[in-house]
């Protein structure tokens, strides 16, 4: 069961995934399982709190990466309830104790895991209780980070995307903070350090972070999620894309549920499913 539309274009996979620690954000993408679902770990390096999105399989690898970064999982989020995205929910919950979040409209799909497993010819994974039901407009907060929940039905009835605005986790010093740091340097007789402190403050005040979108299987680089599976709807996914996803800034970095990253602007210009009729 591929979870993206059959129309895929290799020439749109040029943007690298964000797999590095920045000043105020850790974002690690791990393709897991036989269908290579992109599991995302998004962490705050100051508080070491993290969100894990779509742990579809290979939970041992996910736990290893969390351990290396010394991250504590605050929540486990499912963008939708297809087996390749939820196969590791129960195991990761058991290891971390973190609550599991999913949209209400995908609960029947999650509870039909036997049917999904039979379709793929694999054993069904263990299920877990869903601790919180997501809905449009919810805001998830961990550390200094936040993500807005966008309900994007079409691939499945309860598909959601997570939007991290450009200022999520952004560090910015006020004029008072900057002056205080400069005066502290002067009080120590460190005139040369004043310039360094001021330059650092200016750098932090000018920090620019592009907005990020975890689109699940709603939007891919050069394609969209398929709609011929349980509860899929071409009409609904196109409405989700046009009325919600494509309303985001062109600079938004998109992290799909499979494949390479892209941007809203790139998909607006080149994605064949999103061109004017």
C-alpha positions as CSV (number, residue, x, y, z in Angstrom):
1,X,0.0,0.0,0.0
2,X,1.7,3.1,-1.2
3,X,0.3,6.2,0.6
4,X,1.0,8.7,-2.1
5,X,-0.4,9.2,-5.5
6,X,1.2,7.2,-8.2
7,X,2.3,10.3,-10.1
8,X,5.7,11.1,-8.6
9,X,8.5,13.2,-10.2
10,X,12.1,12.5,-9.3
11,X,13.2,16.0,-10.3
12,X,11.3,17.6,-7.4
13,X,13.2,15.7,-4.7
14,X,16.2,18.1,-4.5
15,X,15.6,19.7,-1.1
16,X,17.5,18.0,1.7
17,X,15.6,16.9,4.8
18,X,16.3,19.0,7.9
19,X,18.4,16.7,10.1
20,X,20.4,19.1,12.1
21,X,20.4,20.9,15.4
22,X,19.9,24.6,14.9
23,X,20.1,27.2,17.7
24,X,16.5,26.6,18.8
25,X,15.3,23.6,16.9
26,X,16.2,19.9,16.4
27,X,14.4,18.2,13.5
28,X,15.4,14.6,12.6
29,X,13.6,12.7,9.8
30,X,13.8,8.9,9.8
31,X,12.3,6.8,7.0
32,X,11.0,3.7,8.7
33,X,9.3,0.5,7.8
34,X,8.8,-1.3,4.5
35,X,6.9,1.7,3.0
36,X,9.6,4.2,4.3
37,X,7.2,6.4,6.3
38,X,9.0,9.6,7.4
39,X,9.0,9.7,11.2
40,X,9.9,13.1,12.5
41,X,11.5,14.0,15.8
42,X,11.2,17.7,16.6
43,X,13.0,18.9,19.8
44,X,13.9,21.9,21.8
45,X,17.7,21.7,22.5
46,X,17.3,23.9,25.6
47,X,14.6,21.9,27.4
48,X,15.2,18.6,25.6
49,X,11.5,18.2,25.1
50,X,10.4,16.6,21.8
51,X,7.4,15.7,19.7
52,X,7.5,12.4,17.7
53,X,5.3,12.4,14.6
54,X,4.3,9.2,12.8
55,X,6.4,6.5,14.4
56,X,5.3,3.9,11.9
57,X,7.9,1.2,12.7
58,X,11.5,0.6,13.8
59,X,10.9,2.0,17.3
60,X,14.3,0.9,18.5
61,X,16.0,3.2,16.0
62,X,13.7,6.1,17.1
63,X,14.5,5.5,20.7
64,X,18.2,5.4,20.0
65,X,18.1,8.8,18.3
66,X,16.1,10.2,21.2
67,X,18.6,8.8,23.6
68,X,21.6,10.3,21.7
69,X,20.0,13.7,21.9
70,X,18.8,13.1,25.4
71,X,15.3,14.1,24.4
72,X,12.2,13.5,26.5
73,X,9.1,12.7,24.4
74,X,6.2,15.0,25.4
75,X,3.7,13.7,22.9
76,X,3.4,11.2,20.0
77,X,1.3,12.5,17.1
78,X,-0.3,10.5,14.2
79,X,-1.0,12.5,11.1
80,X,-3.3,9.7,10.0
81,X,-4.1,6.1,10.9
82,X,-2.7,4.1,8.0
83,X,-0.7,1.2,9.3
84,X,2.7,2.5,7.9
85,X,2.3,5.6,10.1
86,X,0.9,4.1,13.3
87,X,2.6,0.7,13.6
88,X,5.0,1.9,16.3
89,X,2.5,4.0,18.4
90,X,1.9,1.4,21.1
91,X,5.5,0.4,21.5
92,X,6.8,4.0,21.6
93,X,4.0,4.9,24.1
94,X,5.0,1.9,26.3
95,X,8.6,3.0,26.4
96,X,8.2,6.7,26.9
97,X,4.8,7.0,28.6
98,X,4.0,10.0,26.3
99,X,0.4,10.6,25.3
100,X,-0.7,9.5,21.8
101,X,-2.6,12.1,19.7
102,X,-4.9,11.5,16.7
103,X,-7.9,13.1,15.0
104,X,-11.2,11.6,16.0
105,X,-12.2,10.8,12.4
106,X,-9.4,8.3,12.0
107,X,-10.3,6.2,15.0
108,X,-12.3,3.7,13.0
109,X,-9.4,3.3,10.6
110,X,-7.0,2.8,13.5
111,X,-9.3,0.2,15.1
112,X,-9.4,-1.7,11.8
113,X,-5.7,-2.5,11.9
114,X,-6.4,-6.2,11.2
115,X,-7.9,-5.3,7.8
116,X,-5.0,-3.0,6.9
117,X,-2.4,-5.6,7.9
118,X,-4.2,-8.2,5.8
119,X,-4.1,-5.9,2.8
120,X,-0.3,-5.7,3.1
121,X,0.2,-9.3,4.1
122,X,1.8,-8.5,7.5
123,X,1.0,-9.1,11.1
124,X,-1.1,-6.3,12.7
125,X,0.8,-4.1,15.3
126,X,-0.4,-3.8,18.8
127,X,-2.9,-1.0,19.4
128,X,-2.8,1.6,22.2
129,X,-5.3,4.0,23.7
130,X,-5.6,7.4,22.1
131,X,-5.0,9.9,24.9
132,X,-6.0,13.1,23.1
133,X,-8.3,13.7,20.1
134,X,-6.9,16.4,17.8
135,X,-9.1,19.0,16.0
136,X,-8.7,22.0,13.7
137,X,-7.0,24.9,15.5
138,X,-5.4,23.0,18.3
139,X,-1.9,24.3,19.3
140,X,0.6,21.8,20.6
141,X,3.4,23.2,22.8
142,X,6.6,21.6,24.0
143,X,9.6,23.5,25.2
144,X,9.7,26.8,23.4
145,X,8.1,25.3,20.3
146,X,4.6,25.1,19.1
147,X,2.7,23.5,16.2
148,X,-0.8,24.4,14.9
149,X,-3.1,21.5,14.0
150,X,-4.7,21.8,10.5
151,X,-7.4,19.2,9.7
152,X,-6.7,18.1,6.1
153,X,-9.1,15.3,5.2
154,X,-8.9,13.6,1.9
155,X,-6.2,11.0,2.2
156,X,-8.1,9.8,5.2
157,X,-11.1,11.4,7.0
158,X,-8.9,12.4,10.0
159,X,-5.7,13.4,8.3
160,X,-3.9,16.4,10.0
161,X,-0.9,18.5,9.1
162,X,1.2,20.3,11.7
163,X,2.3,23.9,11.0
164,X,5.3,25.4,12.9
165,X,5.2,29.1,12.2
166,X,8.3,31.1,11.4
167,X,8.7,32.3,15.0
168,X,8.3,28.9,16.7
169,X,11.1,28.6,19.1
170,X,12.7,31.7,17.8
171,X,15.3,33.5,20.1
172,X,15.0,37.2,20.2
173,X,16.7,39.5,22.7
174,X,15.0,42.7,23.8
175,X,16.8,46.0,23.9
176,X,16.9,45.7,27.7
177,X,18.5,42.3,27.4
178,X,21.1,43.6,25.0
179,X,22.0,46.7,27.1
180,X,22.2,44.6,30.3
181,X,24.7,42.2,28.6
182,X,26.8,45.1,27.3
183,X,26.9,46.8,30.7
184,X,27.9,43.6,32.4
185,X,30.8,43.3,30.0
186,X,31.9,46.9,30.7
187,X,31.7,46.4,34.4
188,X,34.3,43.6,34.1
189,X,36.6,45.9,32.2
190,X,36.2,43.9,29.1
191,X,35.8,46.6,26.5
192,X,36.7,44.2,23.7
193,X,33.9,41.9,24.8
194,X,31.3,44.6,24.5
195,X,31.4,44.4,20.7
196,X,31.2,40.7,20.7
197,X,28.2,40.7,23.0
198,X,26.5,43.4,20.8
199,X,27.3,41.4,17.6
200,X,25.9,38.2,19.1
201,X,22.7,40.1,20.3
202,X,22.2,41.6,16.8
203,X,22.7,38.2,15.3
204,X,20.1,36.6,17.5
205,X,17.6,39.5,17.0
206,X,18.0,39.0,13.2
207,X,17.6,35.2,13.3
208,X,15.2,34.1,10.6
209,X,13.4,30.8,10.7
210,X,11.4,29.5,7.8
211,X,7.9,28.1,8.7
212,X,7.7,24.3,8.6
213,X,4.8,22.0,7.7
214,X,4.5,18.3,8.4
215,X,2.0,17.4,5.8
216,X,1.5,13.7,6.5
217,X,0.3,12.0,3.3
218,X,-1.7,15.0,2.1
219,X,1.0,16.8,0.1
220,X,4.2,15.4,-1.5
221,X,7.0,16.8,-3.6
222,X,5.3,16.8,-7.0
223,X,2.3,14.8,-5.9
224,X,-0.6,14.5,-3.4
225,X,-1.9,11.7,-1.3
226,X,-3.8,8.9,-3.0
227,X,-7.6,8.8,-2.3
228,X,-8.5,5.2,-3.3
229,X,-7.9,3.8,0.1
230,X,-10.3,3.6,3.1
231,X,-12.2,6.9,3.6
232,X,-10.2,8.7,0.8
233,X,-11.8,11.5,-1.2
234,X,-10.3,13.4,-4.1
235,X,-12.8,16.2,-3.5
236,X,-11.9,16.6,0.1
237,X,-8.1,16.4,-0.4
238,X,-8.3,19.0,-3.1
239,X,-10.3,21.3,-0.8
240,X,-7.8,20.7,2.0
241,X,-4.9,21.6,-0.3
242,X,-6.4,24.7,-1.9
243,X,-8.3,26.2,1.1
244,X,-5.7,25.4,3.8
245,X,-2.3,24.1,2.7
246,X,-1.8,26.4,-0.3
247,X,-2.8,29.4,1.9
248,X,0.5,29.0,3.8
249,X,3.6,31.2,2.9
250,X,5.5,30.1,-0.2
251,X,8.7,29.9,1.9
252,X,7.2,27.2,4.1
253,X,9.3,24.0,4.1
254,X,7.1,20.9,3.6
255,X,8.1,17.6,5.3
256,X,5.9,15.0,3.7
257,X,5.0,11.6,5.1
258,X,7.1,9.9,2.4
259,X,9.9,11.1,0.2
260,X,11.9,14.4,0.1
261,X,11.2,17.8,1.4
262,X,9.8,20.6,-0.8
263,X,8.3,24.1,-0.3
264,X,4.8,25.5,-0.7
265,X,6.0,27.8,-3.4
266,X,7.6,25.0,-5.4
267,X,4.5,22.9,-5.3
268,X,2.3,25.9,-6.2
269,X,4.4,26.4,-9.4
270,X,5.2,22.8,-10.4
271,X,2.8,20.3,-8.8
272,X,0.5,19.0,-11.6
273,X,-2.3,18.5,-9.1
274,X,-2.3,22.1,-8.0
275,X,-2.2,23.9,-11.3
276,X,-5.2,26.1,-12.3
277,X,-7.9,24.2,-14.1
